[in-house]
């Protein structure tokens, strides 16, 4: 059972990001403010949900949330400022867009760059503990998966329609065969540095 609030007397925003470990595409973050005592029988960490459930949840989250926003930071900027700073920036950009100003932030993970003077709490595996973080994870994943699926049409051969930019064998085989695209993160190790030895 996910918790509805960390600070019941304050307006809380849950924040999460997706795509940190990908070889291509942006990092995407979402921020969500849910009503107090909000419940949803399906809402959980987006990684535990199938696509159909995530899309249904998105409809409910957008309808029920007091405020929500999604933001992205491009692969070029990831290469410029590094993935950790890009993740923080994506969360900040999502928070900037909220129509309701939060008084407390719940951040998925163990690190965060302060957002103004608003107090925050970092929670490891927070998307499996707090509804607002879980809601943010759903919105961020749906947005990024949809984006990578569209890019897969433009750049076939990397398997982005299924791996959404993560370093799968299919993705790396595509890099070996086709080279890199404008959406690849050049600062990442796109291919293993050593060839595997086969007997």
FENRA-V119296 format. One record per run of one state. SS is the DSSP state (H for helix, E for strand, - for the rest). FROM is the first residue (numbers start at 1). TO is the last residue. Records with the same first field share a line. If there is no record, write none. Layout:
SS: FROM-TO / FROM-TO
This chain:
-: 1-2 / 4-11 / 19-23 / 25-26 / 34-45 / 49-50 / 65-66 / 74-74 / 82-82 / 98-103 / 109-114 / 116-117 / 124-125 / 129-129 / 155-159 / 164-168 / 179-183 / 185-199
E: 3-3 / 12-18 / 24-24 / 27-33 / 67-73 / 104-108 / 115-115 / 118-123 / 130-130 / 184-184
H: 46-48 / 51-64 / 75-81 / 83-97 / 126-128 / 131-154 / 160-163 / 169-178
